[in-house]
Amino acid sequence: MSEQIELLVNKTIDEIRDLTESGRLTVAFSGGLDSTLVAVLASRALGRERVKLVNVCFGPYSYSRGLEIVASLADKMRLRLEFTPGYEAQERVWKDGPSCNRCTRLAKLPAIRSGVLGLVATGANQSDTWGKTGIVIKDGFYAPLRKWTKKQIENALSYLGIEVPKIGEAPVREGCKLKHLLKIMANPAYHGYSVAIANEVLLDQLEDFTHSLANVKVIGPLSRNIALINVCPLPPNRNKGENQELTSGDRRD
């Protein structure tokens, strides 16, 4: 297994070096597994001084631990890190209803692209739409992990000795909390606030409880927010009672 991962790592490093004509590369960096591996491989291919990380900050819709983890990983890799805002564009997208794909195209990618010259590397892989297309470069965005599976990414990080802390609802997901708002966001101060705060409260309550999934889906009509709490495995009875109180409170909104 290690020989296969080493071969895949070296092949990707060679490709990054060959395709980066300017010798510099910007990495769209979320602090998750995929973008962290891209950052590590890019720094090995080009040198740390030629790699820059850009993180799109979605304000209240980002998990609170996210910025801390992003900054910590950048520091450990000794890579330059810049933040760029994206929550206003995100709110405009979500006003028409949930759409992670539109949010990526109309909020995240333009925010990353703004002010950046040359290629921008993403963590697109076989677990997402872009990776499955096999497209190498499109509109200035480059997918060095397009042929990689999630398992290969995890194995490569382990092989390279890189530990990536969990940011959000589950070990393999970082993302934003708005994907749990299952209706249009007509009023960010009401609908957006509800999903943002509810998910933070749940994760705070489960801080000392090992879980593989924890999120709050916000549903219901525009005039009423209803919370559906998903936790796996089920927490101890004490925490279950606390979560039930949270659910009741949300149903009264």
C-alpha positions in Angstrom: 0.0 0.0 0.0 2.8 2.5 0.9 4.5 1.9 -2.4 1.3 2.6 -4.3 0.7 5.8 -2.3 4.3 6.9 -2.8 4.0 6.4 -6.5 0.8 8.4 -6.7 2.3 11.1 -4.5 5.4 11.4 -6.7 3.4 11.3 -9.9 1.2 14.2 -8.7 4.2 16.2 -7.5 5.7 15.8 -11.0 2.5 17.0 -12.7 2.2 20.0 -10.4 5.7 21.0 -11.3 5.2 20.5 -15.1 1.8 22.3 -15.3 2.7 25.3 -13.2 4.4 27.4 -15.8 5.1 30.4 -13.6 6.5 28.2 -10.9 3.9 29.6 -8.4 0.6 28.1 -7.3 -2.4 29.3 -5.2 -4.2 26.7 -3.3 -7.9 27.0 -2.5 -7.5 26.0 1.2 -10.5 25.0 3.4 -8.4 23.2 6.0 -9.9 19.8 5.1 -8.2 16.6 4.0 -8.3 17.3 0.2 -6.9 20.9 0.2 -4.3 20.0 2.9 -2.9 17.3 0.7 -2.8 19.6 -2.3 -1.0 22.2 -0.2 1.6 19.6 0.9 2.2 18.2 -2.6 2.4 21.7 -4.1 5.0 22.8 -1.5 7.1 19.7 -2.3 6.8 20.3 -6.0 7.6 24.1 -6.0 9.0 25.0 -2.6 7.1 26.7 0.3 7.9 30.2 -0.9 6.2 29.6 -4.2 2.9 28.4 -2.7 0.1 30.6 -1.3 -3.1 29.4 0.5 -6.3 31.3 0.1 -9.3 30.6 2.5 -12.8 31.8 1.8 -14.3 33.0 5.0 -18.1 32.5 5.1 -18.5 34.4 8.4 -21.3 32.9 10.6 -21.8 30.0 8.2 -18.3 28.7 8.8 -17.7 26.4 11.7 -16.1 28.4 14.6 -13.1 26.0 14.8 -12.5 26.4 11.1 -10.4 29.6 11.1 -8.3 28.3 14.0 -7.6 25.0 12.3 -6.9 26.7 8.9 -4.4 29.0 10.5 -2.8 26.2 12.5 -2.3 24.0 9.5 -0.8 26.8 7.4 1.6 27.5 10.3 2.6 23.9 10.6 3.2 23.7 6.8 5.0 27.1 6.9 2.9 28.4 4.0 1.6 31.9 3.4 -2.1 32.2 4.2 -4.6 34.8 3.0 -8.3 35.1 3.9 -11.0 36.5 1.5 -14.7 37.1 2.4 -17.5 35.2 0.7 -20.5 35.2 2.9 -22.4 38.1 1.2 -22.3 36.3 -2.2 -23.3 33.1 -0.4 -26.3 34.8 1.1 -27.4 36.0 -2.4 -27.2 32.4 -3.7 -29.1 30.9 -0.8 -31.9 33.5 -1.1 -33.1 31.3 -4.0 -32.9 28.1 -2.1 -30.2 25.5 -1.2 -27.6 24.8 -3.8 -24.1 23.9 -2.9 -23.0 23.7 -6.6 -24.2 27.2 -7.3 -22.6 28.4 -4.1 -19.3 27.0 -5.3 -19.6 28.5 -8.7 -21.0 31.9 -7.8 -19.6 32.5 -4.3 -16.5 30.4 -3.4 -14.6 30.2 -6.7 -15.0 33.9 -7.6 -13.8 34.9 -4.1 -10.7 32.8 -4.5 -10.1 34.0 -8.1 -10.3 37.6 -7.2 -6.8 39.2 -7.2 -5.1 35.9 -8.0 -2.8 35.5 -11.0 -2.0 32.1 -12.5 -3.4 28.7 -11.6 -5.5 28.0 -8.5 -5.3 24.4 -7.3 -8.4 22.8 -5.8 -9.0 19.6 -3.8 -11.5 18.2 -6.4 -11.3 14.4 -6.5 -13.3 11.2 -7.3 -15.8 12.0 -4.6 -17.1 15.1 -6.4 -18.5 16.1 -9.8 -15.4 17.8 -11.1 -13.1 14.8 -10.2 -15.4 12.4 -12.1 -15.1 14.5 -15.3 -11.4 14.1 -15.4 -10.8 17.7 -16.4 -7.3 18.9 -15.5 -7.7 22.7 -15.8 -10.8 24.8 -16.4 -11.1 28.6 -16.2 -7.7 28.8 -14.3 -8.6 26.2 -11.7 -6.5 23.0 -11.6 -7.4 19.7 -10.0 -4.3 17.7 -9.1 -6.3 15.2 -7.1 -8.9 14.5 -9.8 -8.0 10.8 -10.1 -7.6 10.3 -6.3 -10.2 8.6 -4.1 -11.0 9.7 -0.6 -9.3 6.6 0.8 -6.1 7.4 -1.2 -6.1 10.9 0.1 -6.4 9.7 3.7 -3.7 7.1 3.2 -1.4 9.7 1.6 -1.8 12.1 4.5 -1.0 9.3 6.9 2.0 8.3 4.8 3.3 11.9 4.8 2.7 12.2 8.6 0.1 15.0 8.2 -2.8 15.1 10.8 -5.9 17.1 9.8 -8.2 18.0 12.7 -12.0 17.7 12.2 -13.6 21.1 11.6 -17.3 20.5 11.2 -20.1 17.9 11.4 -18.1 14.8 10.5 -14.5 13.6 10.2 -14.4 13.9 6.3 -16.5 17.0 6.0 -15.5 20.6 6.6 -17.9 22.8 4.5 -20.3 25.4 5.8 -23.4 25.2 8.0 -25.8 26.5 5.3 -26.0 23.1 3.6 -28.3 22.2 6.6 -30.8 25.0 5.8 -33.3 23.1 3.7 -35.3 26.1 2.5 -34.7 29.5 1.0 -33.0 32.1 3.1 -35.4 34.9 2.7 -34.0 36.6 5.9 -30.4 35.9 6.8 -30.9 37.3 10.3 -33.7 34.7 10.9 -33.1 31.6 8.7 -29.3 32.0 8.5 -28.9 32.8 12.2 -31.0 29.8 13.1 -28.9 27.2 11.2 -25.6 28.8 12.2 -26.3 29.0 15.9 -28.1 25.6 16.2 -25.2 23.7 14.7 -22.6 25.5 16.9 -24.7 24.7 20.0 -25.0 21.0 19.0 -21.2 20.7 18.5 -20.5 22.5 21.8 -22.7 20.0 23.6 -21.0 17.0 22.0 -17.5 18.4 22.5 -16.5 15.5 24.9 -18.5 12.9 23.0 -16.9 11.0 20.1 -19.3 11.1 17.2 -19.1 10.4 13.4 -22.0 12.8 12.5 -23.6 15.7 14.2 -25.8 18.4 12.5 -29.0 20.3 12.8 -31.2 20.5 9.7 -33.5 23.5 9.7 -36.8 23.0 7.9 -40.3 24.3 8.0 -42.2 27.2 6.4 -40.5 30.6 6.1 -42.3 31.9 9.2 -41.2 29.0 11.4 -37.8 27.2 11.9 -38.0 23.6 12.9 -34.8 21.8 13.9 -34.1 18.1 13.0 -31.1 17.0 15.1 -28.9 14.2 13.6 -26.3 12.6 15.8 -24.5 9.3 15.2 -23.9 7.3 17.4 -26.6 8.3 19.8 -25.3 10.2 22.8 -25.7 9.2 26.4 -29.0 9.8 28.0 -27.9 13.0 29.7 -26.9 14.6 26.5 -29.9 13.3 24.7 -32.1 15.2 27.2 -30.2 18.4 26.6 -30.6 17.9 22.8 -34.3 17.3 23.2 -34.6 20.6 25.0 -32.7 22.3 22.1 -35.2 20.7 19.6 -38.2 22.0 21.5 -36.8 25.5 21.7 -36.2 25.6 18.0 -39.7 24.4 17.3 -41.0 27.4 19.1 -39.2 29.9 16.8 
